[in-house]
Amino acid sequence: TIDRLVEEHKEIWVYQNRKQPSVSNTLTKQSQQLKMPAKPPPTGDRGEGPMNVRKSSRAKEATWKTKDDAHDASKFPLPKLVKKVKGGSGGRSNASEPDKRGSVQSIETKKAKEISRVKAKRNRESKNDPSTSDLTQPTDDTNVRRPMRQSAINARKMFATLGSEDENDDSTVDSLNTTGSARTSQKIQLEPEKDKLLKELSSAPSNNGEYYEEESAWRFHNPDFPEDSVEQLTALRNYVIPCMPAPTPPKELQPLPPAPPLPQLPSTDYCKWSFDEKSRVLLANFRDSSYANKKGKIKVASEDEYFLFLMMERDDITVVSEGVADAINPSLWTREYIEGCIGSEYHHKFRGFETIPQEGDPGEQVVKQAKEKEGWYSMKVSDYFRYLEQRQSVKNSRLNNTEEKEDSKLSNTFSFTDSYGKEKSVNVDNEALYMIDVDMVKLLPQAFEDLQRNFKLPGILPGGSHCMMNAVNANGRPFMGPNLYITPPSSFTHFHQDGHGTVDSGHLCLSGYNEVVMLRRLTERHKCHAIQILTGTSDSHGALYGLPHRDGLETQLGWPSKEAIRQCEKMGYYPSLFILKAGQVVHINKGRLHAFRKLAPSSLLETDCHHDLRNEILQSKKQPIEDVCFSIAWDWMFKGVTSEGINREVSGILECARLNQEHGLQSLAIPETTLLFLAKENIAKHLLKSETSATNSLFAMDIPLRPTRRDIPEPDAETVLRGILPSLQYVVSRHNTSVKFSKVWEEKTKHVMDSWRVSIDSKPNAWEGPGTFALDAYGAGDFFCKFCSEELSNVYMHCDGCEKLLNKDFNICSS
């Protein structure tokens, strides 16, 4: 029966449209009315994307990114298109496999003339097409890595079958099976695109200015590793891109240009501003202001708030706010309340850190260093609080010299039962257990509501007014916290990028001290170099795309030394070195490498970068008592407040998302979905702004019109639209070209025996009735590619066979 069903319902790939297509149409009309940002969009690390993001090295995607006439099957048959643009590859590409198949060595004169004719026609039509006139860079990618999967082999067979129908292209089948280089044919095709690119780059930032420019960093500050290096950059660069630096060994890597100076700090009665040039920390102290001292409460004035968000756009400094959480209800954050709510629940993310004495010179004080243990513990929350209590008693007894008297009562061994019913034990004296990622929204809803209501900067919480996800409905957002984190001192996190570089994060310290090292946002090559300087690892990619807590490290990476920080300063990485104290909130920009360590009441080696800062804290304390570290942290997607800032923030997310796709990592952020919703929302606001004086004749509402408040530190609709326009054009153009190519594919495969059958869904998911349609197009759902984990924001491919035979969704990206 199964065999019969499989034969009747062969894998039918239905090209589906998840969201309403009106965004593209509205964008085309509105984009003509909006000015481009002052600077061109930042390009991805490898400089191959049309709007700031490197194109994926997926062969199909690059093929689909051709102009309209290339999809005319009568003039440019599909196999011929594949051969000429991509060498005949199809299916999913594996970024870790080289091209073992090869392609055509040369091209016939007749064929070259045909390509030139089609290219000329395509260029003429693209100039007359308003939907493509704003694209600033070509969409061809020659240096793709092609797949060796069985699906790719089947795809080539299907293309070869299609090609045999074309009497005017006898070389198609040969092009799918011939080994060698296609460099000659590729150069012929890409010459017009290269000329166009060179023309566009003449007006792009040249980086000859005094300060560092992120928009052009991919051209000047992202050189390849040497060919004999074990490590290489993530993706292959398109060889037609000019002005790219030559492969550079680490010792010859040039420092980055300096960052521009800070503007003048505000002077208000509501906030005390200060900037430490050495630590690169900008402190906004609302607790120690004139207003707070007089009134006994915190007030965030619009002038201070706008400047705060303006400085958050900069990644060469670290913005720390103090006092913005003073109004939360402390009774909802006590051990008694938390244990009463979730004490009987098992939590499955406890990480162990073992304290090991470090060898030093004879006669010197013994220095202890923490080492992260592999694996995770699970235990009840109430058991964890008992562990903290027992550890505190053991530490205090030693401090008070009462250990011998109470030796029979105090034991260093703490035993508990995990969620599998197994007995476990740890030494409370030398092993710190770190409780990670306690979901406040699900487990402590009242405490979460208290934070939302009384936090003085609610706009920086997930989905807040300054978060890109604010335009997306709550059910369509990925979960980003806030979460609780509790640990004794000595635990730490490895250097990492939150959400693999796609999200900002906020960290509110409620008790204890956090030693922090953070770098500015860098290109991938400089990120790898910084990781090697700070940790000494030879696997910078593993650290760069790894998690803050992970197993399988080649060695236990130590904390950075003072010399490592000095090297980062010389390289222009602007390291922020500081201690986050109770009551302070730090903003961590997306894509910034950073690490946390909980301050312990013990000495450090003099070479440790936090040696001096820790000594200052210890000298201010009467006794070296351990402070349990209690923090709230969350991820979010900072939007920015200026057009240039919004442009950098959006393009930075798309860039990191593309890098993550190459590594098979699912990004935490949903940049494409937020772009589409931001466009819809702000176009509506922009139109509403011009009609505010008109009376509403349709609804007889007894609500007077109010003028728009000008003191709210949020960007208006026009500013947002200008900022997102370059990245939005890139995303929408990819979706449009994918649909165009699929229409040709559908037509060509309709009458071919035993081939993939592709059809375009007649109705977007969002137009289906929710009562009868099982899928929620506006929900968070499983909208990520099963192969490469790419976000499925608007268009995707869906397998009808899986749905009909297995009653399961199998969705992949249009790449």
Buried (B, 14 or more C-beta within 10 A) or exposed (E): EEEEEEEEBEEBBBBBBBBBBEBBEBBBEBBEEBEBBEBBBBBBBBBBBBBBBBBBBBBBBBBBBBBBBBBEBEBBBBBBBBBBBBBBBBBBBBBEEEBEBBBBEEBEEEBBEBBBEBBEBBBEEBEEEEBBEBBBBBBBBBBBBBBBBEEBBBBBBBBBBBBEBBEEBEBBBBBBEBEEBBBEBBBBBBEBBBEBBEEBBEEBBEBEEEEBBBBBBBBBBBBBBBEEEEBBBBBBBBBBBEBBBEBBEBEEBEEBBEBEEEEEBBEBBBBBBEEBEEBBBBBBBBBEBEBBEEEEEBBBBBBBBBBBBBBBBBBBBBBBBBBBBBEBBEEBBEBEBBBEBBBEEBBEBBBBBBBEEEEEEEEEEEBBBBBBBEEBBBBBBBBBBBBBEBBBBBBBBEBEEEEEEEEEEBBBEBEBBBEEEEEBEBBBBBBBBBBBEBBBBEBBEEBBBBBBEBBBBBBBBBBBEBBBBBBBEEEBBBEBBBBBBBBBBBBBBBBBBBBBBBBBBBBBBBBBBBBBBBBBBBBBBBBBBBBBBBBEBEBBBBBBBBEBBEEEBEEEBBBBBBEBBEBBBEBBBBBBBBBBBBBBBBBBBBBBBBBBBBBBBBBBBEEBBBBEBBEEBBEEEEEEEBBBBBBBBBBBBBBBBBBBBBBBBBBBBBBBBBBBBBBEBBBBBBBBBBBBBBBBBBBEBBEEEEEEEEEEEEEEEEEEEEEEEEEEBBBBBBBBBBBBBBBBBBBBBBBBBBBBBBBBBBEBBEEEEEBBBBBBBEEBBBEBEEEEEEBBBBEBBEBBBBBBBBBBBBBBBBBBBBBEBEEEBBBBBBB
